[in-house]
């Protein structure tokens, strides 16, 4: 009986642990820096990061964004 209770407690603990890759769960902002060689590679990387749950804030690709550096 004691082992079953320990297992149930461990399962409960696992459910409440935040996923470190989910920027919305832990209340902190996770920032990654990447360097790319082309606008096409930048677009692929941005799409990949979106699928992982990252959000885009202030990311510009000059060859794609026509309003880049225009104020």
N, CA, C and O atoms as a GROMACS GRO file, in nm:
protein
  284
    1UNK      N    1   0.083  -0.120   0.000
    1UNK     CA    2   0.000   0.000   0.000
    1UNK      C    3   0.087   0.125   0.000
    1UNK      O    4   0.056   0.223  -0.068
    2UNK      N    5   0.194   0.121   0.076
    2UNK     CA    6   0.282   0.237   0.086
    2UNK      C    7   0.347   0.269  -0.050
    2UNK      O    8   0.360   0.386  -0.086
    3UNK      N    9   0.388   0.166  -0.123
    3UNK     CA   10   0.448   0.187  -0.254
    3UNK      C   11   0.350   0.249  -0.352
    3UNK      O   12   0.389   0.333  -0.434
    4UNK      N   13   0.225   0.209  -0.345
    4UNK     CA   14   0.124   0.264  -0.435
    4UNK      C   15   0.105   0.413  -0.407
    4UNK      O   16   0.093   0.492  -0.500
    5UNK      N   17   0.102   0.450  -0.281
    5UNK     CA   18   0.086   0.590  -0.245
    5UNK      C   19   0.206   0.672  -0.294
    5UNK      O   20   0.189   0.784  -0.344
    6UNK      N   21   0.325   0.618  -0.281
    6UNK     CA   22   0.444   0.687  -0.329
    6UNK      C   23   0.438   0.708  -0.480
    6UNK      O   24   0.473   0.815  -0.529
    7UNK      N   25   0.394   0.607  -0.553
    7UNK     CA   26   0.381   0.619  -0.698
    7UNK      C   27   0.280   0.726  -0.736
    7UNK      O   28   0.303   0.804  -0.827
    8UNK      N   29   0.166   0.729  -0.666
    8UNK     CA   30   0.064   0.829  -0.694
    8UNK      C   31   0.117   0.969  -0.667
    8UNK      O   32   0.088   1.062  -0.743
    9UNK      N   33   0.193   0.985  -0.559
    9UNK     CA   34   0.251   1.116  -0.528
    9UNK      C   35   0.351   1.159  -0.635
    9UNK      O   36   0.354   1.276  -0.673
   10UNK      N   37   0.432   1.064  -0.684
   10UNK     CA   38   0.528   1.096  -0.789
   10UNK      C   39   0.456   1.138  -0.916
   10UNK      O   40   0.499   1.232  -0.983
   11UNK      N   41   0.346   1.068  -0.951
   11UNK     CA   42   0.270   1.103  -1.070
   11UNK      C   43   0.212   1.243  -1.057
   11UNK      O   44   0.214   1.320  -1.153
   12UNK      N   45   0.161   1.278  -0.939
   12UNK     CA   46   0.106   1.411  -0.918
   12UNK      C   47   0.213   1.517  -0.934
   12UNK      O   48   0.187   1.622  -0.994
   13UNK      N   49   0.333   1.492  -0.883
   13UNK     CA   50   0.442   1.588  -0.895
   13UNK      C   51   0.478   1.610  -1.041
   13UNK      O   52   0.503   1.724  -1.082
   14UNK      N   53   0.481   1.505  -1.120
   14UNK     CA   54   0.517   1.517  -1.261
   14UNK      C   55   0.416   1.602  -1.336
   14UNK      O   56   0.453   1.677  -1.426
   15UNK      N   57   0.290   1.592  -1.302
   15UNK     CA   58   0.186   1.667  -1.371
   15UNK      C   59   0.204   1.817  -1.350
   15UNK      O   60   0.175   1.895  -1.440
   16UNK      N   61   0.250   1.857  -1.232
   16UNK     CA   62   0.259   1.999  -1.198
   16UNK      C   63   0.390   2.064  -1.239
   16UNK      O   64   0.403   2.186  -1.229
   17UNK      N   65   0.488   1.987  -1.285
   17UNK     CA   66   0.615   2.045  -1.325
   17UNK      C   67   0.598   2.116  -1.459
   17UNK      O   68   0.546   2.057  -1.553
   18UNK      N   69   0.643   2.241  -1.468
   18UNK     CA   70   0.632   2.312  -1.596
   18UNK      C   71   0.730   2.258  -1.698
   18UNK      O   72   0.839   2.212  -1.664
   19UNK      N   73   0.691   2.264  -1.822
   19UNK     CA   74   0.778   2.224  -1.932
   19UNK      C   75   0.874   2.339  -1.959
   19UNK      O   76   0.828   2.448  -1.995
   20UNK      N   77   1.006   2.320  -1.945
   20UNK     CA   78   1.100   2.430  -1.964
   20UNK      C   79   1.102   2.485  -2.106
   20UNK      O   80   1.151   2.596  -2.128
   21UNK      N   81   1.050   2.410  -2.203
   21UNK     CA   82   1.046   2.456  -2.341
   21UNK      C   83   0.921   2.536  -2.373
   21UNK      O   84   0.912   2.595  -2.481
   22UNK      N   85   0.826   2.539  -2.283
   22UNK     CA   86   0.702   2.612  -2.307
   22UNK      C   87   0.713   2.749  -2.242
   22UNK      O   88   0.710   2.760  -2.119
   23UNK      N   89   0.727   2.852  -2.322
   23UNK     CA   90   0.749   2.986  -2.267
   23UNK      C   91   0.628   3.038  -2.192
   23UNK      O   92   0.640   3.132  -2.114
   24UNK      N   93   0.512   2.982  -2.213
   24UNK     CA   94   0.391   3.029  -2.147
   24UNK      C   95   0.370   2.967  -2.010
   24UNK      O   96   0.294   3.021  -1.930
   25UNK      N   97   0.435   2.856  -1.982
   25UNK     CA   98   0.412   2.784  -1.857
   25UNK      C   99   0.491   2.837  -1.739
   25UNK      O  100   0.439   2.841  -1.627
   26UNK      N  101   0.615   2.877  -1.760
   26UNK     CA  102   0.702   2.905  -1.646
   26UNK      C  103   0.707   3.051  -1.605
   26UNK      O  104   0.779   3.085  -1.511
   27UNK      N  105   0.634   3.139  -1.672
   27UNK     CA  106   0.631   3.279  -1.633
   27UNK      C  107   0.758   3.355  -1.667
   27UNK      O  108   0.772   3.471  -1.629
   28UNK      N  109   0.849   3.294  -1.739
   28UNK     CA  110   0.974   3.360  -1.777
   28UNK      C  111   0.982   3.364  -1.929
   28UNK      O  112   0.920   3.284  -1.998
   29UNK      N  113   1.057   3.458  -1.978
   29UNK     CA  114   1.077   3.470  -2.121
   29UNK      C  115   1.203   3.397  -2.161
   29UNK      O  116   1.311   3.426  -2.110
   30UNK      N  117   1.191   3.303  -2.252
   30UNK     CA  118   1.307   3.228  -2.301
   30UNK      C  119   1.345   3.286  -2.436
   30UNK      O  120   1.264   3.292  -2.528
   31UNK      N  121   1.469   3.328  -2.447
   31UNK     CA  122   1.516   3.391  -2.570
   31UNK      C  123   1.627   3.305  -2.628
   31UNK      O  124   1.716   3.259  -2.556
   32UNK      N  125   1.621   3.284  -2.758
   32UNK     CA  126   1.726   3.211  -2.827
   32UNK      C  127   1.785   3.301  -2.936
   32UNK      O  128   1.713   3.377  -3.000
   33UNK      N  129   1.916   3.291  -2.955
   33UNK     CA  130   1.984   3.367  -3.059
   33UNK      C  131   2.033   3.271  -3.166
   33UNK      O  132   2.092   3.167  -3.135
   34UNK      N  133   2.007   3.306  -3.289
   34UNK     CA  134   2.050   3.223  -3.401
   34UNK      C  135   2.108   3.313  -3.509
   34UNK      O  136   2.068   3.429  -3.522
   35UNK      N  137   2.202   3.262  -3.584
   35UNK     CA  138   2.258   3.334  -3.696
   35UNK      C  139   2.229   3.253  -3.822
   35UNK      O  140   2.247   3.132  -3.825
   36UNK      N  141   2.183   3.323  -3.926
   36UNK     CA  142   2.150   3.256  -4.051
   36UNK      C  143   2.219   3.330  -4.166
   36UNK      O  144   2.259   3.446  -4.152
   37UNK      N  145   2.232   3.262  -4.279
   37UNK     CA  146   2.304   3.318  -4.394
   37UNK      C  147   2.214   3.376  -4.501
   37UNK      O  148   2.263   3.443  -4.592
   38UNK      N  149   2.083   3.353  -4.493
   38UNK     CA  150   1.995   3.402  -4.598
   38UNK      C  151   1.856   3.430  -4.543
   38UNK      O  152   1.818   3.374  -4.440
   39UNK      N  153   1.781   3.517  -4.610
   39UNK     CA  154   1.643   3.543  -4.567
   39UNK      C  155   1.556   3.417  -4.569
   39UNK      O  156   1.469   3.400  -4.484
   40UNK      N  157   1.580   3.330  -4.666
   40UNK     CA  158   1.501   3.205  -4.673
   40UNK      C  159   1.529   3.118  -4.551
   40UNK      O  160   1.438   3.058  -4.494
   41UNK      N  161   1.656   3.111  -4.512
   41UNK     CA  162   1.692   3.032  -4.394
   41UNK      C  163   1.632   3.095  -4.269
   41UNK      O  164   1.590   3.024  -4.178
   42UNK      N  165   1.628   3.228  -4.265
   42UNK     CA  166   1.566   3.298  -4.151
   42UNK      C  167   1.418   3.264  -4.141
   42UNK      O  168   1.367   3.239  -4.032
   43UNK      N  169   1.349   3.263  -4.253
   43UNK     CA  170   1.206   3.230  -4.252
   43UNK      C  171   1.182   3.087  -4.205
   43UNK      O  172   1.088   3.062  -4.130
   44UNK      N  173   1.267   2.993  -4.248
   44UNK     CA  174   1.253   2.854  -4.202
   44UNK      C  175   1.276   2.844  -4.052
   44UNK      O  176   1.204   2.773  -3.981
   45UNK      N  177   1.377   2.916  -4.002
   45UNK     CA  178   1.407   2.914  -3.859
   45UNK      C  179   1.292   2.974  -3.779
   45UNK      O  180   1.253   2.919  -3.676
   46UNK      N  181   1.238   3.086  -3.826
   46UNK     CA  182   1.126   3.150  -3.756
   46UNK      C  183   1.006   3.055  -3.751
   46UNK      O  184   0.942   3.043  -3.647
   47UNK      N  185   0.976   2.988  -3.861
   47UNK     CA  186   0.864   2.892  -3.864
   47UNK      C  187   0.890   2.778  -3.766
   47UNK      O  188   0.798   2.734  -3.697
   48UNK      N  189   1.013   2.729  -3.762
   48UNK     CA  190   1.048   2.620  -3.670
   48UNK      C  191   1.030   2.663  -3.525
   48UNK      O  192   0.976   2.588  -3.444
   49UNK      N  193   1.074   2.785  -3.492
   49UNK     CA  194   1.059   2.835  -3.355
   49UNK      C  195   0.912   2.856  -3.320
   49UNK      O  196   0.872   2.832  -3.207
   50UNK      N  197   0.832   2.902  -3.416
   50UNK     CA  198   0.688   2.916  -3.392
   50UNK      C  199   0.626   2.781  -3.356
   50UNK      O  200   0.545   2.772  -3.264
   51UNK      N  201   0.665   2.677  -3.429
   51UNK     CA  202   0.611   2.543  -3.400
   51UNK      C  203   0.650   2.496  -3.261
   51UNK      O  204   0.576   2.419  -3.199
   52UNK      N  205   0.765   2.540  -3.211
   52UNK     CA  206   0.810   2.503  -3.076
   52UNK      C  207   0.742   2.585  -2.968
   52UNK      O  208   0.758   2.556  -2.849
   53UNK      N  209   0.664   2.686  -3.007
   53UNK     CA  210   0.594   2.767  -2.909
   53UNK      C  211   0.654   2.904  -2.884
   53UNK      O  212   0.603   2.980  -2.802
   54UNK      N  213   0.763   2.936  -2.953
   54UNK     CA  214   0.821   3.068  -2.938
   54UNK      C  215   0.733   3.169  -3.010
   54UNK      O  216   0.662   3.135  -3.106
   55UNK      N  217   0.737   3.292  -2.964
   55UNK     CA  218   0.660   3.398  -3.029
   55UNK      C  219   0.757   3.496  -3.092
   55UNK      O  220   0.871   3.512  -3.047
   56UNK      N  221   0.712   3.562  -3.196
   56UNK     CA  222   0.796   3.655  -3.269
   56UNK      C  223   0.774   3.796  -3.216
   56UNK      O  224   0.662   3.846  -3.215
   57UNK      N  225   0.880   3.860  -3.174
   57UNK     CA  226   0.872   3.999  -3.129
   57UNK      C  227   0.992   4.074  -3.182
   57UNK      O  228   1.105   4.050  -3.138
   58UNK      N  229   0.970   4.163  -3.274
   58UNK     CA  230   1.078   4.245  -3.325
   58UNK      C  231   1.178   4.172  -3.412
   58UNK      O  232   1.295   4.211  -3.417
   59UNK      N  233   1.136   4.068  -3.479
   59UNK     CA  234   1.225   3.995  -3.569
   59UNK      C  235   1.197   4.046  -3.710
   59UNK      O  236   1.084   4.039  -3.758
   60UNK      N  237   1.299   4.094  -3.775
   60UNK     CA  238   1.282   4.147  -3.910
   60UNK      C  239   1.378   4.079  -4.005
   60UNK      O  240   1.492   4.049  -3.969
   61UNK      N  241   1.332   4.055  -4.125
   61UNK     CA  242   1.418   4.002  -4.230
   61UNK      C  243   1.415   4.104  -4.343
   61UNK      O  244   1.315   4.113  -4.415
   62UNK      N  245   1.522   4.181  -4.361
   62UNK     CA  246   1.523   4.293  -4.456
   62UNK      C  247   1.479   4.257  -4.597
   62UNK      O  248   1.410   4.337  -4.661
   63UNK      N  249   1.517   4.142  -4.647
   63UNK     CA  250   1.480   4.107  -4.785
   63UNK      C  251   1.333   4.073  -4.798
   63UNK      O  252   1.278   4.076  -4.909
   64UNK      N  253   1.268   4.042  -4.688
   64UNK     CA  254   1.127   4.001  -4.692
   64UNK      C  255   1.036   4.113  -4.644
   64UNK      O  256   0.930   4.136  -4.702
   65UNK      N  257   1.076   4.183  -4.537
   65UNK     CA  258   0.993   4.288  -4.478
   65UNK      C  259   1.020   4.420  -4.548
   65UNK      O  260   1.127   4.480  -4.529
   66UNK      N  261   0.926   4.467  -4.629
   66UNK     CA  262   0.947   4.588  -4.708
   66UNK      C  263   0.956   4.713  -4.621
   66UNK      O  264   1.013   4.813  -4.666
   67UNK      N  265   0.902   4.712  -4.499
   67UNK     CA  266   0.905   4.829  -4.412
   67UNK      C  267   1.024   4.828  -4.316
   67UNK      O  268   1.030   4.911  -4.225
   68UNK      N  269   1.116   4.739  -4.334
   68UNK     CA  270   1.233   4.730  -4.246
   68UNK      C  271   1.314   4.860  -4.255
   68UNK      O  272   1.345   4.907  -4.364
   69UNK      N  273   1.348   4.916  -4.140
   69UNK     CA  274   1.425   5.040  -4.127
   69UNK      C  275   1.353   5.162  -4.184
   69UNK      O  276   1.418   5.264  -4.206
   70UNK      N  277   1.226   5.155  -4.208
   70UNK     CA  278   1.149   5.272  -4.252
   70UNK      C  279   1.068   5.321  -4.135
   70UNK      O  280   0.990   5.245  -4.076
   71UNK      N  281   1.085   5.446  -4.099
   71UNK     CA  282   1.010   5.503  -3.986
   71UNK      C  283   0.912   5.606  -4.032
   71UNK      O  284   0.840   5.664  -3.951
   0.00000   0.00000   0.00000
